[in-house]
Amino acid sequence: MKQELKTFFKPKTIAVIGASNNITKIGNAALKNILVSDYECKVHPINPREKYIMGLKCYKKITDVPGEIDLALIAVPAKIVPEIISDCVQKNVHGVIIISSGFSEVGNYELENEIKKRAKGSKMRMLGPNTMGYKNASVNLDASFAFGMPRKGNLALISQSGALGMGMIYLANNEFVGLSKIIGVGNKMDIDDDDLIDYFSQDPETKVIGLYIEGIKNGRGFMNSIKACDKPVLVVKAGRSKAGARATASHTGSMAGSDEIYEAAIKQAGGIRCRDVVELFDMARALAGQPPAQGNRVGIITNGGGLGILLTDACEANGLSIPKLSEKTYKKIDKILPDLIKPNNPVDLSADAGFYRYEVCTRALLEDPNIDGIIVASVHGGYARPREYTGAILKMVRERKLHEEYKKPILGFWVGGKEFEDLVLDLKVAGVPIYPSSWRTVRAMLSLYLEGERIKREKNN
């Protein structure tokens, strides 16, 4: 693990340069976030016009602070950032977060180059400029100016957009997706996507890595970092269209490049391309909580024929197959179905299906060597009791942990209203991904298949 980034994410001393008693200033928010997060470290506000800020002694310059400084947050006007960087180099600061904006994202490359010049020759790592900073939920450290802390979990998020990064915190919380860390890279002047992928690949608190990118500065380094990573890497690449590419250039100053080249590069490196942030969370939830699929053969269980057809179409469109049931599996399921219904794949349990049918059918597909992943669907049509559907899935997930041959992913798909909401939360809390859309469910299954294929390639190389 890169030692400088380990210190960067778990500093023992933090200085906030531009800290303020004025609640409208970003430096005030950044200092307050660190204090509120109750992370155990020494915190030093830096402001030449203040003696105390939030009860802490204030220093005129970072060079006045006694002892070592692991991390400095810089929230001052862009024109004086180079001078601050010189002070940080003199102080031997290990890492800096340049929150300040007004650099290459608005065409001011000269000022950004001046920062690089001032830092040249030092070992100091720099995040930004034009960044929100980061939030390390694993240790409860909020090193950003944005309000809100994510639930603790095992998804690390890297975002080139600060505003979108902030929004992803609340979306993740709403979706019961826990984060290990979320970091805004801003203009990527120093710390880049590949640095962070390398770090998170060795981070014991991270199981899945997700990125929102608009452009890549070091294409080869980006690909190599994904190839070397033994964890799933999910990538949302914005700027697919010509209009999107123009918007990308005006947002962060990034050149979007050919979308076909990005698509091929991500695939070749072993990453998974996501269409948007919601899909990234859908896939992350599946990858973090379910075993990878050993193949692309999907078994579908439903209490409504229409749901089965929608799922089948979505599977076929995404390169997943829906095989016929084996004779052994057919006989197991045929015993518990009403006389007028014969087993097929999708398996239609009929509208009055309860706990027993869902349990027996899910177990049969778990035991079938011709099935690699299972989607259990339910529509609240007035006959079924949603609690029984949920109970059957939870029981099968528990049993799967006890049987090696059951190591297959199980995803849920539901169509219903408020009566389903509490049950959906029960499944999410237990780590079972459940989705309200056939397409979202199947795309999540696709990610589990792609991860299984990546693992196979690694073993064969």
Summary of the structure (lengths in Angstrom):
residues: 461
radius of gyration: 25.2
end to end distance: 22.9
largest distance: 83.9
contacts: 1656
relative contact order: 0.08
helix: 44%
strand: 19%
